Amino acid sequence: MTARYDVTCIGNAIVDVITKNEESFITEHGLVKGAMTLIDAERAEALYAAMGPGLAASGGSAGNTAAGIASLGGKAAFIGKVTADQLGDVYRHDIRAVGVDFDSKPLDPKVPGTPPTARSLIIVTPDAQRTMNTYLGACVELTPDDVDEAVISASQVTYLEGYLWDRPTAKEAFIKAARVAHAAGRKVSLTLSDSFCVERHRDSFLSLIDSHVDVLFANEAEIKALYQVTDFDTAVAAVRGRCEVAIVTRSEHGSVVVTDGETHVVAAAPIAQLVDTTGAGDLYASGFLYGFTRAFDLAECGRIGSIAAAEVIGHVGPRPLVPLAKLIA
């Protein structure tokens, strides 16, 4: 069956608020540098007030990946939960405007107890590291009912965001999506998202990978955390053969693409200046999956991923500012 979509991404629909701050801001507010920390509504309001002026942009890891697929010239869809409020309207407009189909039903803000649309407060320090403090709001309301079986069946790859694994209903949604995808002869991809996320869910992630995942994305810290090792080569050996393809990104050291019988070491793409690492892994996944859905060889998929990642870390914000299709031509 011909695929309608190259990739459908399932994840947290989050509006990012990004500010540049000195290192002292991290210490003063007790933030965990370089990580994503979940916060409640009260903490979100207090931190937002302290951050000062910022750039608001629709983000969320899987949403960024979907936007990258579209920027490369691919066809992408997104499944995620927002509320029909101001930020929800912003999110829906932004992701559709870049060419991604997004038809998930929003929550009704008039219903008592309905949480607002999620937001991630991102502090970028002078070393370009981003520290994320995320209020998940409406994101946690995603359920299996939000998984459109027709969309999943019509997608070459269904891409799952590890951050969403915190909620039982989201886990059920992931399993449903994976089963629908495989029943249609499609592929399933997972990003581990964050080493703290891996620590919370190691056993269930390992089970998910072994049972449902064809293409795994992780960075060096995440893959080490998953297998509880301190050596990179040991972690690579542990993941080899657990799924069809495993991709481990290593910042300026590029990436390693592993199958049961192959290893491809891919160099990082050159950049003029490192400004903000927000979205680097998300856009790498965009590039890799764009190539993967076109049956490019794995080293070429990694090269496209590196180019996409290099574009997004050269400016503030989690999504490309120039058409990625031009950069890979």
N, C-alpha and C positions, 0 to 999 in steps of 0.2 A: 504494500500500500504506500502510495506517495505521501511523504510527510508534509504537513502544512507548516510546521515550525521546525527550525533547526534545534532550538533549545527552549524548553519551558522551565523557568526558575521558580522555586517555591521558597519563600523566606519572609523575614520581617520587613514590613513596609514602614520605613523610618525616615523622618525628615532630620537631616543632619544640621546642627548649628556649630559652625567651625570658627574658632578664634585662635589668634597667635598670642601666646603668653610666655613669660620668662619661666625658667626652671623653678624659681621660687614659688610660683603659683601651685605647682604640683605638690610641693611640700606643705605649703600653708593650708591647703584644703584636704590633705591626707589622701591624695589620689594614688592609684597604682599605675605607675608610668608604663606606657606601652601596651596596656591591657584594656579589655572591655569589661567594665564593672556594671552590674545591674543595680539601678537605684529606684527608690520609690518617688512618688509625685512630689512630696515635700522636699526631698533632697534635690530633685530636678529643678524646682523653682528657686531654691537657695543658690545653687551652683550657677544657674542661668543668670541670676542677678549679679553675681560676682564676676562673671566672665567679661562683661563689657560688650561692645559692638561685635557682631559676627556675621559670617556668611551663612545664609540658610539655603540648603539645597537638598532635594530629595535624594535619599541614599538607601541604606540597608544593603547588606552584602550581596544577596541574590539579585536585588533590584539593580545594583551597579553592574553585575555581570550581564543581566539582560540588556541593559543600556549599551554595554560594550559590544555585545553581539550585533545589535542593530547598527551601531556606528561602523562596524566592519562590513556591513552590507548583508548580514544574515537576518533571519526572521525569528523573532523571540516573543514569548509570552511570559507573563508574570502572574503568580498567584500569591496573594497576601492580604492581610486584613487592615483596613483603615476605618475610621469613623467618619460619618458625613459631617465633618466640622471644617474649620478653616484650613488646618494643616492637611486634613484628608483630601480636601479639594486641591490643594497645592500638589500633593503627591500624585493624585490621579492625573492632573494636567501635565505635570513634568514628565512622567514616565511614558504617557501616550505621545507627548510632543516629540520625543526622541525616536518614536517608531516602534514601541513595545505595546503589544496588546495586553490590556489589564481590565478584566471584567468582573473581578471578585466583588460580591455584594457588600457594600459598606454597612457598618453598624449604625443604628438610629440613635443619635444623641439625645432624643427626647425620652428614651426609655431610661428610667431611674437606674443608676449604677453603671451606666455605659461608660467605659473608660475612653479618654480622648485618644487621638492618633499619636503614635509613638514618636519620640524624638531622642536623638543621640547628641549629647553635648561633647564636642571634640576639642581638646586642647592640643595645639601644635606648638611644640617647643623649638628653640633655635636649631636643634640637631635634626629637625624634620620628623621626629617621632610623634605619633599621635596617641593621645590617651583618651579613651572613650568612656563616657558615663551615660548609660542608656536607660531611659524609662520606656518600658515596652508597651504600656497602654493597650491599645486595641490589638496589637500583634498577637497577644496570648489567646485571643478568642478564635484563632484559626482552628477549624475542625475538619474531619474527613468530608463533611458535606461541601466544603469549599473546593475540594479537589474535583475539577471538571474532567470526567473520564474521557470525554471526546477530545479535549485538548491534549491530555497526556498521551492518548493513543495516536494522536496525529503529530507527535513530537519525536524527532530522532533521539534526543536526550532529554531526560528530566533531571534537573540539577537541584539538589537539596542543600539547604543552608544549615550547617551544624548548630548555629546559634538558636535555632527554633526548637531544638531537641529538648529544651527544658520543660515543656508542658506535655502532659500525657495525651491530650487531644491532638497536639501537633505530631507526636510520635505516631499516633494512629493514622494521621493524614499522610505522613511519609510512607508508612508501610502500604497503605492503600495505593498511593501513587506508584510506588515501586512495583507492586503486583500488577497493576493495570498496564504499566509500561512494558514489563516483561511478557505479559500475556499478548501484547500487540507486537512483540518482536523488537522492542525498542531497548535503549540503554538507560541506565540509571547512574548518576554521578552524585558524589557527596563531597562537600568541603568541610573539614574539621573546624574551621572558623577561628579557634583560639585555644591556647594551651590550657587555660583555666576551664574552658568548656570541656576539653578532653578529660581533665582531672575529675570533673563532676560526673562524667558519663562514660568512662573508659570501657567498662564491660558491655554496656548496651551498644556503644559505637562498634566495638569489635564484632559483636553479633550482627549488627546491621551490615557491616562491611562484608562479612563472610557470607551472609545470606542474600543480600540484595544489591550490592554496589558493584558496578563494572569499572567506573573511572573515579579514582580517589584523588582529591587535592589536599595537600597539607604543607605547612612550612616546616622548617627544621625543628623548631621547638615543639610543635604539635606532634610530629611523628615520633620524636623521642619520648614525649609524654605518653603517647598511645601505647608504646611497647616498654615503657619504664626502663629506658636505657640512657646512658650519657654519651654514647659514641654514635656519630652519624651513620657510619658504614654498617654498624650493627642494626640500627633502625631500618635502613634500606633492605638489609638481608631479611629482616623480620616481615616486612610488608610484601616482599617479592612473592608473587603467586597467590596472594590473598584476594586479588581482584584482577581484572583484565589489564588495567593500566593504573599505576600509581605515579603521581607527579609531586615532587617535593621542591618547593622554592627555597632559595637560600640568599635572598636579598642581592647584594652586589656580586655574590658568587654565582649567580644564575640559578639554574634549576637542574634537577635530575629526573629523567623519565624512565620508569622501570616497568618491564613486563616479566613474565616468567622466564623468558630467555634472552632479553635484551636490556641494555642500559645505555641511555643517551644523556650525555652531559651537555647542557645548553648554556651558552654564555649569556650574561645579562646584556641587554641593549644599552648602548652609550646614552648618557643624558648630559645636558648642558649644566643643569644645576638641580640638586635635590632640594625640593621645597616642602613637600608634604607627602608622607607615605600612605595616607588614607586612600583606600581603594586599590592598592597595588596588587594584592592577591586576587581581588575580585576581577580586575581587568586582565590579569594573567590568565585566569580561568576562561574569560571571554575569548581571548585569542586562541588558546589551546582548543577549546570546544568548537570554535569556528572552523579551524583546520580539521579537527577530528570528524566533524559532520560532513566534510568534503573529502574524506578518505585520504588526506595528506599524510605523508609519513610522519612518525611521531616527533622526530627532531625538528621538522618544519612546523609542526603544531607548537612546539615549545618556543621556537623562534618568534612566531607570531604573538604568542603570549608575552614574551619578553618585550616586544615592541609596544604592545598595548600597555603593559605595566609601566614602561619608561615614560610614556606620554603622561600618564595620570600623576606620577610623582614629581613632575616638573612644574606643577602649579597647585594652588589650594583648591580642594574639592575632590570628590570621589568619582567623578565621571569625566570622560574625555571632552576637551574643549575644541578639538579639531577632528574631522572625520578620520577614524582609524583606517578606513579603506584606502585613503590616500597614502598613509604611512607604510602599508604593506604591499602596495602595488609594485 
